[in-house]
């Protein structure tokens, strides 16, 4: 979030505060440089460029709402990073802790998260209108996207394969860590982000993502499925000294006070809820007018209203002091801290730092979970995947919570409201392992526990150990398919046999996603819902349970089992009503070819499918 209005002001007045730099030239002069990347800002930037370029290249505007082209994205990111590495430009990625990892940060940011939740639900509404045929895809704004469910899993694996350093914050946001690293790392040159805090941090050198590759030498967002290696890489750099010059500040402390009064992550909740309106700022309280106000008052606490608020409200006083320490890099190191629950907290923190656990696990350990926003039918009363997976998460909660605790507060969309909070109980299953007893080298023991958790919907004693029957990669896929089937047969999505067979063909057959990206089919709400539900089961099984049990190296990656374009094509061809809708959108031969490939996969995998659906519906393996 950062300081409200500051970055937009800097971008409007680039001639006053932005320095044009060729990163390739800088890297050559310095024998290599490091760019410190704010991961989530970068992810949002790159995924937008990826979709925009790919949908033009494939002539398919529906790709961005189909739910994920993980194989193509992996190739795109690989080319992007390798091209920069070849030019001696190294990217270091800093990842914020998940929502709820730090109680203090949660208190400061909860209002912001709630606003973003409502904004995301509105985006979901707009996308669903396209899926329903109410709105044309051409009328959907280009920036309206819902992150593919498995995006982070796929990108993190790709970056690790490329040898990139990924620094995970155990708790809270990574801004402060990035700013400190810029001073502490000899080769660090600049920070790549969209957070306006980096305009203010002392001695910062900030590249807003909007000013990255200004001459479009990498062809990001251009028609194509890969970026190009640049001969030069022009970026816009913002330094605090230039911002001070733009605002006519004579000393750095005024810039810090600007962040306090304009409102940042610490002071914003107080300033926006009445305090700012009581100040004698001339005109609208924008950055320039607040700067003019500071020319007179010099410091926030020199104004009687703010001085009185600081004396009467200890929380506001702390927010002001935290802001000053934050931007001057004298922030107390233990201010943003994870829960302190003994050895469990320490162990989870160590594993997050080492990259073997997502920080969501620390949030769960801190009795907090924020639902993932998934692309699914949001009709009133229609089931939500994150709500339906609460029982599975309850088992994960039991693994990560101390034995004396049993409740996690969950926040997210439910079938009737865009945002609702609910307490979810940890499972009372005594056969679940405790996190400190999970050992990396006890792989058979860990596989046994994975089977136990993923078979909780089966009748006691009747769950098949799919790893024994099909190996670990295929066994994992079968666990996902079986879990999805039991979760949605006769309840939730009320899946039918034809839909499930299409999903099984996708997951087991690994169809060529590039081929299906060229078929511009509009996915229906049910199509994207089924795809998202399957992916979210994967996310829970892989990123939460699999990571806890040190098993993810045994499991297939998202790009190996899912493609939104392929799923849309398979789903369209699996039922008469969707097939006839598809005929009105693309030539029939595309659908006939898709149907033939889908049936071929089902025939090849018919023996596996027969066992997966056993006890649920009849499947003739003479298919």
Helices and strands as residue ranges (DSSP letters): H 6-12, H 14-17, E 18-22, H 23-29, E 33-38, H 39-57, G 63-65, H 70-86, E 89-95, H 103-131, G 137-139, H 151-161, E 165-168, H 175-184, E 188-193, G 196-199, E 206-208, G 209-211, E 234-238, H 240-247, H 252-262, H 268-270, I 271-275, G 276-278, H 287-297, G 300-302, H 304-312, H 314-327, H 343-353, H 360-365, E 368-370, H 385-388, H 390-400, E 407-412, E 420-425, G 435-437, H 443-454, H 466-488, H 497-509, H 513-516, H 525-539, I 540-546, H 547-548, G 552-554, H 558-561, H 564-574, H 576-583, H 588-604, H 606-612
